[in-house]
Amino acid sequence: MGEQMKNIQKKKGFETNIIGGHIKKIIENEFPGLKVEFHHGPPGAKAVIPKLKYCEENKKSLYRNLAKVDIGIYDPLRKKVIMIIEIEEHQLSPKAIIGDICNIFFAEYIQIGAEDGDDPYSIENVELLLALTRNENDVTRQTAIRNSIEYVISQPHRRNIVVDIQNYKISELQNALTV
C-alpha cells in the first residue's frame, strides 16, 4: 500500500490538488462572494486560462490560450481575478520560473472555464504568488528574476500586477492551510 501511495503522489498536480482544495474551502467560507478554481481539481472544476489579446492571426479562442493557472481566486460579480497561485511541485530552472511569470504579463485577461463563450475576467491589480516547493537553493536567482520585472516588462503591460516568489516545503503549505 505504501508504494502505491508514493506512485499516486508522484502524479503531476497531486500536491496542487490538495492545496487547492484547502484554499477553496478557506476562501469560499471566509469570503462568500469569491470563488476559487484550481487545475488538477476534482471533476467539474473549471480551468483558469490566461488568454492572449485577440488579433487576426489568432481568431480562434484556442490559439489565444496560455498555460493554465494552478489556482485562481476571483470575484464573479466584478469579473475580476484577485489572486493567481502557481505551485511548482518540482525543482525548476530560471527559464521555467520566468515562463510562469510572463504567462500572466502576456495575457490580456483570464477566462474561467474552457468554453468559448465563458466570460473574460480582468487581471488588472492581480497578485501572482509563485510557490516553489523544491527550489530553496536558488533564492538569490529568484529574487533577481522578481526584481527584474520593472526593467523587463514595460509599465503598461505590468497593469499593477504584483509578483511574489516564495519557497515552501510542501508540508509547510499544507499545515498553514489546515489551521
PEWO-V316507 format. One record per residue. RES is the residue in one small letter. D_FIRST is the distance of its C-alpha to the first C-alpha in Angstrom with 2 decimals. Layout:
RES_D_FIRST + RES_D_FIRST
//
This chain:
m_0.00 + g_3.83 + e_5.53 + q_5.18 + m_6.39 + k_8.84 + n_10.08 + i_10.76 + q_12.57 + k_14.59 + k_16.05 + k_19.65 + g_20.50 + f_17.19 + e_18.84 + t_22.16 + n_20.87 + i_19.75 + i_23.03 + g_25.09 + g_23.96 + h_25.01 + i_28.28 + k_29.08 + k_28.72 + i_30.83 + i_33.53 + e_34.07 + n_34.37 + e_36.69 + f_38.70 + p_38.93 + g_41.00 + l_38.41 + k_35.53 + v_32.36 + e_30.73 + f_27.92 + h_26.62 + h_23.01 + g_23.54 + p_22.89 + p_24.85 + g_28.54 + a_28.45 + k_31.63 + a_31.90 + v_33.90 + i_36.05 + p_38.78 + k_41.72 + l_44.53 + k_48.10 + y_49.60 + c_52.15 + e_53.72 + e_51.26 + n_48.16 + k_49.36 + k_46.03 + s_43.60 + l_40.77 + y_42.77 + r_42.90 + n_39.15 + l_37.75 + a_34.08 + k_32.29 + v_31.95 + d_28.58 + i_30.00 + g_33.50 + i_35.23 + y_38.43 + d_41.35 + p_41.91 + l_45.44 + r_46.71 + k_44.77 + k_43.66 + v_40.47 + i_40.17 + m_37.27 + i_35.05 + i_31.88 + e_30.25 + i_26.95 + e_26.34 + e_22.79 + h_23.82 + q_26.80 + l_29.90 + s_33.30 + p_36.40 + k_37.07 + a_33.88 + i_34.72 + i_38.24 + g_36.97 + d_35.00 + i_38.16 + c_40.69 + n_38.79 + i_40.17 + f_43.63 + f_44.05 + a_43.24 + e_46.05 + y_43.84 + i_40.37 + q_39.59 + i_37.11 + g_35.72 + a_36.02 + e_39.02 + d_42.41 + g_44.12 + d_41.82 + d_43.91 + p_44.12 + y_43.23 + s_45.19 + i_43.59 + e_46.73 + n_45.96 + v_42.18 + e_39.96 + l_37.36 + l_34.63 + l_32.77 + a_29.75 + l_28.54 + t_25.30 + r_25.52 + n_29.26 + e_30.81 + n_32.74 + d_34.93 + v_36.35 + t_39.94 + r_39.47 + q_37.81 + t_40.76 + a_43.19 + i_41.65 + r_41.82 + n_45.36 + s_46.51 + i_46.06 + e_49.54 + y_51.10 + v_49.16 + i_48.80 + s_52.20 + q_52.96 + p_53.16 + h_49.72 + r_48.17 + r_49.02 + n_48.12 + i_44.47 + v_42.95 + v_40.21 + d_38.07 + i_35.57 + q_33.29 + n_30.57 + y_27.63 + k_24.43 + i_21.85 + s_21.16 + e_24.97 + l_25.17 + q_22.50 + n_24.09 + a_27.55 + l_26.73 + t_25.19 + v_28.35
//
